[in-house]
Amino acid sequence: MKNAMIVLAMATIMIACQPAEDEVFFTEEGFEEVALQSDITSVQPMTGLVLWPSYNSTGKYAPVITLEFQYCLPCRVVTGKVDGVLQYDWSYLEDILDKMASRNHQAILRFRYEYPSNKDVDSEVPGATAVPQYIKDMPDYNETFSKNAGGDGPTYYADWTNAELQWFTKQFYTDFAARYNNDPRIAFIELGFGHWSEYHIYGTPLKLGTNFPSKEYQKEFLLHVDNVLDIPWAISIDAADNGYTPIVADKDLMALNFGLFDDSFMHEHHEIKQGDGYNERCWNSIGEDKRWQVGVCGGEVSYYTRNDQRNFLNPEGMYGWTWEAASAKYHITFMISNDAPGGIYGTVDRFREAGIAVGYSLRVLRCATNGSETRLSITNDGVAPLYRDAYFAIGDIKSEVSLKGLLPQDTLRISIPAGLSAPEELNVVCPHILPSQKIEFAADIVLNSK
C-alpha cells in the first residue's frame, strides 16, 4: 500500500477522460465501437454486509455475503521464542481461513489482546488477555485487572511497560505480513489497542505506557504496520480521541493510508444533528472527509439497543436515515450485521440489495476494438473505490492500468492488448479475491444503427 494509493489516485486524475480526447481514443482509424450489455447481480467481492462464521454464514445468507469477521488471538499462533526467533503454529488461523474460503467468503480479521469477560483465551479466566504465554511467564511482565470494566465485566490488561510485549507486537505483524500479504483468503485487517482493539478502555482509568501503549509507541507501531502490511487495514474511529492516541495531532500518522471502522454505526445519536454526534465527530476528525479515498471504511451496526441491527435495513430508515444514505455518506465498503437476519427487514433479498449498495460498482461506458487492441472507458458507480489491484482483461490478457483507487463518478480510459471478438470475453481479474469469486461490471452500450 504505502504511497501506492496516492500515486494511483494521481494517475487516475491524469488519464481521466476529456470528451474530445475520448472521441479520438475510441474513433481512431481501425477501431470500431462494440455494443456491450452486462449487469451487476451479486454482492461484489470485498464488499457488503458481513456475518460471523458461527451465524448464518453457512445457511441461506451465504450466497449474499462475501465477507466474514473473526477476532483472532496472537496467543493461539505463537508458541514461544527460541534464540530470538518467534515460534509459530499457524494451524489455528489456517483453519479459520480455510473454512471461510470453503463458503466462498473472505476474512476480515482483528487481532486483539483485551476482550472484557471473554473466555476464548482461558475457559476458566474471564477477560484473560491474548498475550502469548511466553511473555506472560516473564518475571517483569505484570498485567493489571479491572473487576467490571465499563460495566462489561472482568478484564485483564496487557502490560505495556514490558519491552518484550512492545517488540513482539511489531514483530508479529512483520511475520504475519510476510506470510499473508498476498493471501486471497484475507480481504481486510482491523487493528488497534484496548477493549476489542477499539482504542479505548472505557470504565478503567487510562495509564498510558502501562495498561495502554504510550503515544510514542503507538506512532512507532503504526508507522511499522504501514510499512510491512499490504493488506488494506483500518483502525477504530475512537482513535480520534487525543487522550488515547497521537494520530489526529500527528501529520505523519494522518498521512498513512489506514481506513476506519465504526462499531456503533447508525445508532440513535450517531450524527451531530441527532444529539451527541460522537461518531460523526470522530469520522470528521480522523477521516477529514477523505480518508475513504485511500483506506477502506466499514465497521459494525450499533448494538446500543437490541433492535438496532434488526431494524437498520428498514427501507424507510432508522432514526431518520436509511442504510443507503448512511453508507453513501461514509463511503462504506463493509458492515458487520450479524443480528440483522433475526429481524423482519433482514431478508436474503434485502441483504443482497444492501450489499450491492456499498463499496465499488464498475461500469463500462464505451468499448472499441481494432482486432489487436481493445479500449474501454470505465467509471465507478459505487460509494467507495477498490482498495486492491484489479484489471479488465480479455481472457488471460489484462490491461496494465489497475482499477484500484478509481473514485466514485471518476472515469478511466484503459487499453487491453488483445482484440475483443465476443462481448462475453471481457472480464475483470483480481489476484486478491478467491478463485471462486468474480468481479462483475455493468454496461448498457447500444450502437446506433446506420
N, C-alpha and C positions, 0 to 999 in steps of 0.2 A: 504494500500500500504506500507507505511513506509519502513521497510527493507525487505519486503517480496520478492520484485523483485530480490534483491541481493541474498537472500537465495535460491530462485528458480533457479536462474542462476547457482549458485554453485552446486545445486542438479543435474541440467541438465548435467553439466560437469562430475560430479561424476559417473552418470549412463549412460554416453554416450557409445554407442555400440563399443566394440572392436570385430574384426572379430572372434577370437577364442571363446570369451565369447558368441558371437551371436550364433554360432553353438551349443554350449551347451544349451543355453537358448531355442532354437527352436527345438532341436532334442533330448531333454531329453526323456527317456523311457516313453512311453504312449502318447506322443504328436505327432500329425500329422499335417503337414502343410496344409493350406487351400488356395485354389485359390480364388482370390478376384478381382473384376472389379468394378471400380467406377470412375466417372468423376465430376469435378467441372464445373458447367454450369452457375452459377449465381454469382453476386457480393456477397461476404461474409458479414455477419453481422459485424457491427462496422468498415467497410472499404468502400472505393470507393469515387466516385465523389459525391458532396453534393450540394443540392439546397436549396433555401429559401422556406418557406411554401407558399409564395404568388406567386410562379412562377414555373410551370411545375411539382410540387411535386404531384399533383393530376391527371395529364394527362398521356400521353403515356410514360413519363420518370419514372413514379412512380415504375414500376417493376424493373428498372435497377439502382436504388439508394436504399441505406439502411439507409441514414442519412439525416437530415435536420438541418439547422443552424438557431439560433434565438438569437438576442440580448434580454436581459431581464433587467427590471428596478426594483431595490430594492424598490423604492417608490410605486410600484404597489402592493407589497405584505406586506409591513409594514404599519400598520395603526396608530401606536403610541407606547407609552411606559407607563405602569401603574405599580407603585410600583417597579420600577427597572426591569420590565419584558417586553420585546418587544411583541407587539400585531401583529398578522399576519392574513392576509386573502389570503390564497394560491390559491384561485379560478382562478386568472389571470394565474398563472403558470400551474395549473392543466388543464386548457382549452387548453393551448399550447401543453402540453404533450399528452393529450388525442387525440387531432386532429392528431398529428404526428403518434401516435401509431395506429390510425384507418386506416392510409395509409401504415401500416407495416414498419414504419420508426422510428428510434431512434433519440434522440435530441443531438445536440452539443449546449451547452448554453454558453453565455458570458454575465455576469452581468457587467454593466458599469455605470459610473457617467456622463462622458462628451462625447458629440457627436456633433461636430460643425454643426450648422444650423438646427439640427433635432428638430421636434415639437412633438415627441411622448409623452413627459412629459407634455408639455403645448402647446396647439394648437395656443396660442396667443404669446408665447415667444420662438422664435427660439434659439436653443442652450441651453435650460434650463437643469440643472443637474438633475439626477435621485436620488439625496439625499432625504431620507424621509422627509416629510413636518414637522414632529415634531422637527427635528434637524434644519431645515431652520428657524423655528419660534423662536429659542433660541436667546437671546439678544447678546450672544458672538459669534454667527456664522455669518461670513461675507464673502460672495463669491466675487471673482474678475471676471473681464469681459474683453474679447478681441473682438473688433468690427469685425475683419476679420482674425481669427487665421490661419496663414499659407495660406491664400487665400481660406480657406474652409468656411468662414462665421462667424457669431456671435457665441461666445462660452462663457458660464459661467463655472467657475472652483470651485470645492469643496474646502472648507476652511479647510486645513489640520492643522491649528493651533488649531482647535477645538477638545477638548478631547473627547466629545461625539461621533463625527464622527469616531475618531480612535477606540474607544471602540465598536461602532456599527459595523464597517466593519469586525472586528474579530468575534463578536457575531453572526452576520448574517450567516457567513459560518459555525459556530458551529451549529446553528439551522437548516440551510439548510441540512447539512450533516446528522444530526440526523433523518431527515425526508426522505431524498432521497438517501442515500448512497447505498442502495440495490434495488433501483427502476430500473427495466429493461427498462423503457422508456428513460433513460438518458445514453448515451454512454460516452461522454467526457465533461469536463468543460474547457473553456478558461477563464483566468482571468488576471487582471493587473490594471494599473492606467493610467490616461491621456486620450488623444483623443482615443476614441473607445476601451479603456483599452489596448492600444498597447505600453505602456511605453514610450510615448513621448508627448510633447505639442508643436510641431514644429510651429514656427511663433509667439509664445508667450514667453517672457523672463521667463526662469525657475527660480523659487524661492522655493527651497527645504524646506519643512515644512510649506509652505503657499499654493501655487497653485499646488503642487505635494508633496506627502508624503516624509518625511525625510528618509534618508538611514537607520537610526536606526529603524524607524517604519516599513519600508519595510521588514527588516530582521525579526522583531518580527512577522509581519503578515504572511510571507511565511513559517516560522517555525510552526506557528499555523495552517495554512491551511494543511501543510503536515501531521500534527498530527491528524486532525479531518476528512479530506476528503479521502474516499476510492475510489471514482470515479476518474479514471485517469484524471489528469489536466495538462494543458500546459500554457506557457507564451510566449509572443511575442519574436522573435529573437532580437527585438530592445532593450530588457533588457540586451543585451551585452554591451550597452553604459555605461561606468563607470561614465559619467557625471550625469546620471539619477539614476543609481542603484548601490548597493554594490555587486551584485551577483557574477560576474566573479572574483572579488578580495577576495571573502569570501569562504573559503574551506567548511564551514558548509552549506552554501547555495548551493554550487556546488555539494554537496553530496546528495541533495534531489532528489527524483525521479520524478521531473517535466519533461514534454515534451515541445515541441516548436511548435509555429505556425508562418508561414511566409506569410503575407498578400500581398506580391507582388511577388509571386513565378513565375519564368520563364520570368521576364521582360528582356528587351534588354541588360541591363548591370548587370544582376544578378550575373554573375560569374566574378571572378578576371580576367580571360583571355578575358572577353568581355569588360573590361573597368574599371569602378569604383569598381565593385565587392563587394559593401557594404553588400549585403545579404549573400554572401558566407563567407565573413569575420566574420559576426555575427554568422553564423552557426558554423564556426570553433572555434570561441572564447568561446561561451557559450555551444556549443554542444560537443566539443572536440572529435568529430567523434565517440562518444559512448553514447551520450545522448539518442539516439533512442533505445538503448538496455533496458532502464528502463522506458522511458517516451514516450508517443505517439507523433508522429510528423505529422504535417499537415499544414493547412493554407488556403489561397485563391489565385487563379491565378491572376496575375497582372491586374490592371486597368490603368496602365501607359499610354496605348493607348487604344482606344475604340475597337481595333481589337485583343488585346492580348488574351482575353478569347475566342474569336470566332475562333482563329487560333491555339491554343496550342494543339489541338487534331489532327492536320495535321500529318498523318503517316510519312511524310518526315521531320517533325520537324519545329521548330520555333526558329529563332535566332541561328541556328546551332546545336540544340539538340532536341531530341524527348521527349514526355511525359514519355515514358517508361524509357529512360535513366535518366531523371531528377528525377523521383520518386524513381528509384533504388539508385541513388547516395545519396539522402537524406532520404532514408528509410521511404517513405511517407505511411501513413495509410489512410488519407482522404484529400480531397482538395475541397474547395468551388469553384464551376464552374458555377455560376448562368446564365451567358450570353452565355455559350457555345451552348445551344440549338438554339441560333439565328444564328449560323454560319454554313457554308456548311459542316464542319467536325464534328459537334456535333450531329450526328445521334444517334438514340436509340442503334443501334448495336455497334457504336463506344463508347458510354457511358458504355455499358456493358463490352466491351473489356478493356477499360481504367480502369474501376473499379476493374476488376479481376486482373489487373496488379499490384495493390498496396496491402499493408497490408500482412497478413499471408496467407499461402496456404498449407494445411496439406496433406501429402501423407503417406499411409501405405506401407511400404516396404516389410514386412514379417508378416505372421499371422499363428499361430498354436494353436491347442486346444486339450485337453485330455478329454473333456466331462464335466469337472467341473471347468476348468480354461482356459482362452484364453490369449495368449501372442502376443503382437504386437511390431513391430519396426516402429517408426514414424519419419518422417523428415518434415521440413518446407521449401517448395519450394518458399516461398514468399520473400518479401524485408524487412519485419518487423515481430516482434513477436506478439503474442496475449498479450494484456495488462490486461486481466481479466481471472479468472479461467474458464477452460472448460475441459471436461473429455471424453475420449472414454468410451462407455457403450454398454452393451448388454441388451436391454430392459430397465429396471429401475436399473440395477446393473452396477455401474460405477467403473472405476479404481480409486485408491486413489491418483494417480500421476496426477497433473494438467499439462495441456499443456501451461499454462501461462509462458511466458519468454523463450519458445523454439526459439532459434535464427535461422535465415536462414541457411540452409545447415547442421545444427546440427541434431543429431539423438538421439532418446529417446526410451528406452525399457520400456514397461509397461505391467502390468498384470491385467486382469479383472477376478474377482472370479465367473465366470459363463462360461458354455460351449457355443460354437457357433455352432448351428445346421443348420443355414442358413445364408449365407453372408449378406443378407439384414437386419439381426437383428442388425448388427453393426452400431452404430451411435455416434454422438458427442452431449453431453449435456452441456448446459451453463446456469447458473442461471441469467446471466446478459444480456440476449437478450430477445426479445419479444417471447411469446409462439408461435406466428405465424411464427417466423423466424427459420432458420435451418442452421447449420454449415455443409458444405459439405466437403468431402475429396476425394482425388484421390487415385486410386490403379490400378495396372496392374500386378497382380501376377498370372502367369501361371505355373502350375506344370508340370514338365517333366513326360511324360508317361512312365510307367515301362514295 
